[in-house]
């Protein structure tokens, strides 16, 4: 028996002796399985301690998710702050903060316009859209200083983007809200 054969046979004996199998250790194609195991949610005292440490780090908020062993951290806790942003706080095995990261997957809340900014942005957007009703407004949307959504009298909606001086920088009609071309109800 060659030296290589001995290693292979020895490895097979080890797997058999420990109850492991090549099918478990390797994926069906004979390669390491690269799928992520399901998240192990924290419970009990671990959840309490991890939540307390994470909330102290973020200055408050609401715990929306937790797990053990995420991305090299012993514990990870996801917090939704009062402003709607979400942050993931990583902790070591002693519940000390090792890092935090804003959750890019979470939708950041719209910062609604109010006061003079709302009045000036609405006036400019209504002029650009040819009239209608303001249905939504926000600051800092998609690179614009202000965005105002207008519903025209014909039912179409248009989003008007404005710069910091309330000058129109672009507008886009929402294709999902265009009225039907026919004059009557659908007979389907």
N, C-alpha and C positions, 0 to 999 in steps of 0.2 A: 504494500500500500504506500502510495507517495505521501509526502508531507502535506500537500494541498488536500488530498482526499481525507487525511486524518482530521484536518481542520473542519472540513465540511461535515464529516460524520460526527465529530465532537460537537459542532454547533447544533446539529439535528438532535443529538442525544440530550443536549442542554435544553433545547426547546421542548422536547418530549417530557423531560424530567420536571420542568417547571410548569407544565400544562399550557404553555404557549404554542402557537402554531404560526407558520409562515403566513397563512391567510389572515390572521389577526394582526400580525405585525406589519404586513404589507397590504396595500390595496389589491384589488382584484387583478390589476395589470402587473403586479409584482413590484410596484413602486410604493414608496411611503405615501400613505393617505394624507392629503393636504387639506381635507375639509376640517373646518373648525368644529370642535365639540360644542354642544349647547351651553349657553351661559349658565353658570351656577349662581343662582340668586342668593343674596345674603339673607339670613334670618336670625332671629333671637338677639343675643348679646352682640354678635358680630355686626349685625345690621345697625343696632343702636349706637355702638361705638364709632363705626365708620360714618354713619349719618351725622353724628355730633361733630366729628372732626371736619367733615366736608362742609357742613353748614357754617362752622366757625371760619373756615378758609374763604368761603364766598360771601360772608357777611349776611347770611340768611337765604331764604328761598324755600323751595319745596323739593324733597327727594322724589324723583320720578323713576329712577332705576338704580340697581346696584348689582354687583357681581364680584365673584372671587376669581383671582388669577387672570385678569384681563390685560393683555399687552405688556406683560412683565411686571405688573403691579400685583401686590398681594390682594388688594381690594380696589374697586373702582365704584364711585358713587356719582350719578348724574343728578345735577341740581338745576331746577328751573328757577331763575331769579325772578324777582318781582317785576322787572321790565320785560319778561318773556324770553330772554336769552337763556341758553342752556350751556352749562359747563360741566365737564367730566373731571372729577378730582381723583387722582391716584394716591393710594396710601400703601405704606409698607406693612409688614406683619404686626408692627406695634402701633398701627393706626396713625403714624406720623405722615404728613403730606409729603409726597415726593414729586408732585407736579400737578398741573391742571391745564386743560385745553378747552377752548370754546368749541362746542359741538357744531361743526359745519353742516351737519345733516339737518339740524333744526332750523325751521323757518324763523327768521328774526321778525319780531313784531313790526308792523308799520308804525312809523312815527307820524301821527295825524297832524295836519296843519290846524292852526287856530289863530284867532285874532287878526292882526294886520296881514300876516303872511297868508292866511287863508283867503282874506278879501282880495288881496292883490293877485294871488295866483289864480283864483277863480275868475276874476275879471279878465285876465290875459287869456286863460284857457277857453272861456266862453266866446271871446272874440275870435280866437283861432278856429274854434269848432263851428262857428256860425250859429251859436245859441244852443239852448238846451238847459239841462239841469245838472248841477254838480252832484255826483253820487259817491265820490271818494276822493281823498287827497292824501298825499304823504310827502315827507321830506326824504331826500336821498335815495330815490328808487332808481336802480339800474344806471347809475352814473349821473342822473339829473339832480339838480338842487331841489326841484319840486316836481311832482307829478300830480295831475288832476284828471280824474275820469269824469267825462261828460256823457250823459244820455241825451241824444238829440231827440227832437220831437217825433222823428220817424222811427224811434226805437233803437237805432244803432248806437253803439258806444264807442267813444274815442278817448284815448289816453294822450294828454298833451304834456310834454316835458318842457320844463322851464329852467333857465339858469338862475344864479343867485340874484340877478337884477330883474327877474320875472320876464325875461325875453324868451320867446318860444324857440326851443332848440330841436323840436321834432314832435310828430304826432303819429299815432297808429290806431287804425280802426280795429276793433275787436270783431274778427270774422265770425265768432260763435254767436254774436248777438244781432247779426244783420237780419232785417225783416225778410219774410218770404216774398218771392217775386210774383206769386199768384195772388189774385184778388179775393179768392174765396177760401173757405175752410177745406182741409184735406178730406177726401172721400175714402180714405183707406180703411 
